[in-house]
């Protein structure tokens, strides 16, 4: 089933699924139709009749076409992408792109003014998959583009709630009040700009300044999150979440920490493809330097410096914390988070893999989930070494066609690890008969 705090998916009538299409059996594409006055002589809606018996001879119906339509049987391709954090850890708006077959013009119905009759910018789009006979959220957002292509198809583009907060306000405004916590500040920003979707905001203790700003509501909420050291994102069901700086522990609604490997087939975890182990200097820090809106500075420096050149991590805008102790604590926490050149990983799940059932695994992964990565690699001096680490999911992409469903996962840097040379992990087993392999060695 879906996560405990998830919004309920919309009720959809089952479409006539093609029996050979995994996409049609596993995917739901819920498009919200716009209730409109349909005053046209030859209306294409079968429910709208000119001189219907018992009707008061109104020119068509006053409103038609509301509710959700499951467009999966007309779906040619679908991609969903969420995450892609920058070097500061700020994620972009999640995006869904759905290409629809449109032989009967159902998805391009226009009135005389050229306006979409049943579909409109700003209407909702919900995508969810089917595993174990239950719905699993993939995306929830609103239409941002509805394009009719030269080949007759229609491409629907949708983004999550971040897109509603992103436009430039074109005016100076005040985000909340002084001494608010991050949760209170973000709530004030959302209320000021009449954000319509559900939110879940974790309470933290850093108090914020409230200088007037010309930043967009999204940018101001992100500055708030950076000033508190937390994580701001929209979940797959459309709920906007803010989590404090302990988000590295993983999500509390995660029911299981799943394991993945590309080369340990007997490890009892999911085998993945296209595995990549990445180590780079993106967001690496040997020194953290922060400044707030009052000109106070906070620094934290690794000692001794483990790199030949210094890596300074800072925020592009002044922070909103007001107390020096809060700034110092934030700098120290950021140094702990960014001060290690630990690896991060990416891999792909082919959900139609005939050798393992990956549907629930691929559909249930969310931003912020904790995952376990296992693999072996050649050890210095010969032999094999085993990596056993935990990371957080920071990007999830679904690339769906009638013949394939590929879920690509990217993680952040390692947040915790287990040393393999313990207990019954080779080569030093607990009661090894070989006297050369001693436990205390």
C-alpha positions in Angstrom: 0.0 0.0 0.0 1.0 3.7 -0.1 2.8 5.4 2.8 0.7 6.1 5.9 0.6 9.9 5.4 0.0 9.8 1.6 -3.0 11.4 0.1 -5.6 9.1 -1.3 -5.3 8.5 -5.1 -8.4 9.6 -7.1 -11.0 7.0 -7.9 -10.8 6.0 -11.6 -13.0 3.8 -13.7 -10.8 0.9 -15.0 -9.9 1.5 -18.6 -9.9 -1.3 -21.2 -6.4 -2.5 -20.7 -4.6 -4.1 -23.6 -3.8 -7.5 -22.3 -0.2 -7.6 -23.5 0.8 -4.2 -22.2 2.6 -4.0 -18.8 2.3 -0.2 -18.9 -1.5 -0.4 -19.2 -1.7 -2.9 -16.4 0.8 -1.2 -14.1 0.4 2.5 -14.8 -2.5 5.0 -14.2 -2.4 8.4 -15.8 -5.1 10.5 -14.1 -5.8 13.7 -16.0 -8.2 16.2 -14.5 -10.9 17.4 -17.0 -12.1 21.0 -16.7 -15.8 21.5 -16.0 -16.8 24.2 -18.5 -19.9 25.6 -20.1 -20.2 23.7 -23.4 -22.3 26.0 -25.6 -21.6 24.5 -29.0 -24.1 23.3 -31.6 -22.5 20.0 -32.5 -20.9 19.0 -29.2 -18.6 16.0 -29.3 -19.5 15.0 -25.7 -22.0 12.1 -26.0 -23.7 13.2 -22.8 -24.6 16.6 -24.2 -27.6 16.5 -26.5 -29.4 19.5 -28.2 -33.1 18.5 -27.6 -32.7 15.8 -25.0 -36.0 14.3 -23.8 -37.0 15.8 -20.5 -34.5 18.7 -20.9 -35.6 22.2 -20.7 -34.1 22.9 -24.1 -31.0 24.6 -22.7 -28.3 25.0 -25.2 -26.2 22.0 -24.3 -25.5 21.3 -20.6 -24.5 24.0 -18.2 -21.3 22.2 -17.2 -19.8 19.0 -18.5 -16.5 17.1 -18.5 -15.4 17.3 -14.9 -13.4 14.7 -12.9 -10.4 12.5 -13.7 -9.8 10.5 -16.9 -7.4 7.6 -16.9 -5.4 8.1 -20.1 -3.2 5.1 -19.8 -4.6 3.4 -22.9 -3.7 6.4 -25.0 -0.3 6.8 -23.4 2.7 6.3 -25.8 5.4 7.2 -23.4 5.8 8.6 -19.9 8.8 10.0 -17.9 8.9 11.1 -14.3 11.9 12.8 -12.7 12.2 14.0 -9.1 15.2 15.2 -7.2 18.4 16.2 -9.0 19.8 18.3 -6.1 22.4 21.0 -6.8 25.6 21.3 -4.8 23.6 23.0 -1.9 21.2 20.0 -1.7 18.3 22.0 -3.1 16.0 19.8 -5.3 14.2 21.0 -8.5 10.5 20.7 -9.1 9.5 17.2 -10.1 8.5 16.8 -13.7 6.2 14.4 -15.6 6.0 14.3 -19.4 3.2 12.1 -20.9 2.9 11.6 -24.7 -0.7 10.7 -25.7 -2.1 9.2 -28.9 -4.8 11.5 -30.2 -6.5 10.0 -33.2 -10.0 11.3 -32.3 -8.9 14.7 -31.1 -10.0 13.9 -27.5 -7.0 15.7 -26.1 -7.0 18.7 -28.4 -10.6 19.9 -28.2 -10.6 23.6 -28.7 -13.4 26.2 -28.7 -13.8 29.0 -31.2 -11.3 31.2 -29.3 -8.6 28.5 -29.5 -9.0 27.7 -25.8 -8.8 24.1 -24.5 -12.4 23.0 -23.7 -11.9 20.0 -21.4 -8.2 20.4 -20.5 -6.4 23.4 -19.1 -3.1 24.6 -17.7 -3.2 24.3 -13.9 -5.4 21.1 -13.8 -4.1 18.2 -11.8 -2.1 15.2 -13.1 -1.7 12.2 -10.9 0.6 9.2 -11.9 0.7 6.1 -9.9 1.8 2.5 -10.4 0.3 -0.8 -9.5 2.1 -3.4 -7.4 0.5 -6.1 -5.3 -2.9 -4.9 -6.6 -2.5 -1.5 -4.8 -1.7 2.0 -6.0 1.8 3.5 -5.4 2.3 7.2 -6.0 4.8 8.2 -8.7 3.9 11.9 -9.2 1.3 14.5 -8.4 1.3 18.0 -9.9 -0.4 20.3 -12.3 -0.3 20.8 -16.0 2.3 23.4 -17.2 2.2 22.6 -20.9 -0.3 21.0 -23.3 1.3 20.7 -26.8 -0.1 19.3 -30.0 2.7 17.8 -32.0 3.0 17.6 -35.9 2.5 13.8 -35.8 -0.9 14.2 -34.2 0.2 13.2 -30.7 -0.2 15.5 -27.6 2.5 16.0 -25.0 1.4 16.9 -21.5 4.0 18.4 -19.2 3.3 18.7 -15.5 5.3 19.9 -12.4 4.8 19.5 -8.7 4.0 22.3 -6.2 7.5 23.9 -6.4 6.5 25.3 -9.9 3.6 27.2 -8.3 6.1 28.9 -5.9 8.8 29.6 -8.4 7.5 32.7 -10.4 9.2 36.0 -9.6 6.8 38.1 -7.4 8.0 41.3 -9.1 7.6 43.2 -5.8 9.1 43.6 -2.4 7.4 41.5 0.2 8.0 40.4 3.8 8.2 36.6 4.5 6.5 36.1 7.8 7.7 37.6 11.1 11.0 37.8 13.1 11.9 34.9 15.5 9.9 32.3 13.6 11.3 28.8 13.3 11.9 27.3 9.9 8.5 25.5 9.9 6.7 28.6 10.9 8.5 30.7 8.3 7.8 28.2 5.5 4.1 28.0 6.6 3.9 31.8 6.5 5.4 31.9 3.0 2.9 29.3 1.8 0.0 31.2 3.4 1.1 34.5 1.9 1.1 33.1 -1.6 -2.0 30.9 -1.1 -0.3 27.6 -1.7 -3.2 25.1 -2.2 -1.6 21.7 -1.6 -1.0 19.8 1.7 2.2 20.3 3.7 4.1 18.6 6.4 6.6 20.8 8.3 9.0 19.4 10.9 9.5 21.7 13.9 13.1 22.8 14.6 14.5 25.4 17.0 16.5 27.9 15.0 14.9 31.4 15.0 14.8 33.3 11.7 15.1 37.0 10.8 12.5 38.4 8.4 14.0 41.0 6.2 11.9 42.2 3.2 12.8 40.3 0.0 12.3 40.3 -3.8 13.0 36.5 -4.0 10.4 34.1 -5.3 8.4 32.2 -2.6 10.3 29.1 -3.5 13.7 30.8 -3.3 12.7 32.3 0.1 11.6 28.9 1.4 14.9 27.4 0.2 16.9 30.1 1.9 15.0 29.3 5.1 15.8 25.6 4.7 19.5 26.3 4.1 19.6 28.6 7.2 18.2 25.7 9.3 20.2 22.9 7.6 17.1 21.1 6.6 15.6 19.5 3.4 12.7 20.9 1.5 11.0 18.8 -1.2 7.6 17.7 -2.7 6.8 14.1 -2.2 5.4 11.7 -4.9 1.8 12.3 -3.7 2.2 16.1 -4.0 2.7 16.9 -0.3 5.3 19.6 0.4 7.7 18.4 3.1 10.2 20.2 5.2 12.6 18.0 7.4 15.2 19.3 9.8 18.9 18.6 9.6 18.4 15.1 11.0 16.9 14.0 7.6 20.1 12.0 7.0 18.7 9.4 9.3 16.1 8.6 6.6 12.3 8.9 6.4 10.2 7.8 9.4 7.4 6.5 7.0 9.9 4.1 5.3 8.8 0.6 6.1 12.0 -1.2 5.0 15.6 -0.2 4.1 16.1 -2.0 0.8 19.5 -3.3 -0.3 21.0 -3.1 -3.8 24.1 -4.6 -5.5 25.4 -5.1 -8.9 27.9 -7.9 -8.3 27.0 -9.9 -5.2 24.3 -12.2 -6.4 24.2 -14.3 -3.2 23.7 -11.3 -0.9 20.0 -11.6 -0.7 19.3 -8.1 -2.0 18.1 -6.6 -5.3 20.4 -6.9 -8.3 20.6 -3.7 -10.3 22.0 -2.6 -13.7 24.0 0.3 -15.0 25.7 0.7 -11.6 28.0 3.7 -11.1 30.1 4.6 -8.1 30.9 8.3 -8.1 33.4 10.3 -6.0 33.9 14.0 -6.9 34.4 17.4 -5.3 30.8 18.6 -5.8 29.7 20.1 -2.4 33.0 18.9 -0.8 34.1 21.1 2.1 37.2 21.4 4.2 35.9 24.8 5.4 32.4 26.1 5.9 31.9 29.9 5.9 28.4 31.4 6.6 27.2 34.9 7.0 23.7 36.1 8.1 21.6 39.1 7.2 23.1 41.0 10.2 26.7 40.5 9.1 27.5 37.8 11.7 29.8 35.1 10.4 30.2 31.4 11.4 33.0 29.1 10.3 34.1 25.5 10.7 37.3 24.1 9.5 38.5 20.5 9.2 41.8 20.0 11.0 44.1 18.8 9.7 43.1 19.7 6.1 42.8 16.3 4.3 43.2 17.7 0.8 46.0 19.5 -1.0 43.7 22.4 -1.8 41.0 23.9 0.4 37.3 23.5 -0.5 35.1 26.2 0.9 31.4 25.6 1.3 29.1 28.6 1.6 25.6 29.8 0.9 24.9 32.2 -2.0 22.6 34.4 0.1 22.9 35.6 3.7 21.4 33.1 6.2 18.4 34.0 8.3 19.6 32.6 11.7 20.1 35.4 14.2 22.0 33.8 17.1 25.7 33.2 16.8 25.4 29.9 18.6 22.9 28.7 15.9 25.3 29.8 13.1 28.2 28.0 14.7 26.2 24.9 15.1 25.0 25.0 11.5 28.5 25.5 10.2 29.8 22.5 12.2 26.9 20.3 11.0 27.5 21.3 7.4 31.2 20.5 7.7 30.3 17.0 9.1 27.9 16.5 6.2 30.2 17.8 3.4 33.6 17.2 4.9 34.1 13.6 3.6 34.9 12.7 0.0 32.6 9.6 0.3 31.1 7.9 -2.7 27.6 8.3 -4.0 25.9 5.9 -6.4 23.5 5.5 -9.3 21.8 2.4 -10.7 18.8 1.3 -12.7 16.0 -1.2 -11.9 14.4 -2.9 -14.9 11.0 -3.5 -13.5 10.1 -6.1 -16.2 13.1 -8.2 -15.2 11.9 -11.8 -15.5 14.3 -13.1 -12.9 13.2 -11.0 -9.9 10.0 -9.2 -8.9 10.9 -5.5 -8.8 7.6 -3.8 -9.0 7.1 -2.9 -5.4 10.8 -2.1 -4.9 10.8 0.2 -7.9 7.5 1.9 -7.2 7.9 2.4 -3.4 11.2 4.3 -3.5 10.9 8.0 -2.5 13.2 11.0 -2.1 14.9 10.8 1.3 14.6 7.0 1.7 17.6 5.2 3.1 19.0 2.4 1.0 21.8 -0.1 1.6 24.5 -0.5 -1.2 26.5 -3.7 -1.2 29.3 -4.6 -3.7 32.8 -6.1 -4.0 35.7 -4.5 -5.7 39.4 -5.4 -6.1 41.4 -4.7 -3.0 44.8 -3.0 -2.9 47.4 -5.8 -2.9 45.0 -8.4 -4.4 41.8 -10.1 -3.4 38.3 -8.6 -3.0 37.0 -6.0 -0.6 33.4 -5.6 0.3 31.5 -2.3 0.5 28.5 -2.2 2.8 27.1 1.4 3.1 23.8 3.3 3.5 22.9 6.4 1.5 19.8 8.6 0.9 17.9 8.6 -2.3 18.2 12.0 -3.9 16.9 11.4 -7.4 14.3 9.0 -8.8 13.4 8.8 -12.5 10.8 6.5 -14.2 11.1 6.0 -18.0 8.0 4.1 -19.2 7.0 2.8 -22.6 4.6 0.0 -23.6 7.6 -2.4 -23.6 9.8 -1.2 -20.8 9.8 0.4 -17.4 13.2 1.6 -16.1 13.5 3.2 -12.7 16.8 5.1 -12.2 18.0 5.9 -8.7 20.8 8.3 -7.6 21.9 8.6 -4.0 23.7 11.2 -2.0 27.0 10.6 -0.2 27.4 7.7 2.2 25.8 8.5 5.6 26.8 5.3 7.4 28.8 2.2 6.8 29.6 -1.3 8.2 33.1 -2.7 8.4 33.1 -6.1 6.7 35.9 -7.7 8.7 33.7 -8.5 11.7 32.1 -11.6 13.1 31.6 -14.1 10.3 32.6 -11.9 7.4 35.6 -13.2 5.4 38.5 -13.7 5.7 38.4 -13.6 9.5 35.5 -15.8 10.5 34.5 -16.2 14.2 35.6 -19.8 14.7 37.9 -20.2 11.7 39.8 -23.6 11.9 42.8 -22.0 10.3 45.0 -20.7 13.1 46.3 -18.0 10.9 42.9 -16.4 10.7 42.5 -15.2 14.3 39.6 -13.0 15.4 41.8 -10.6 17.3 44.2 -10.2 14.4 
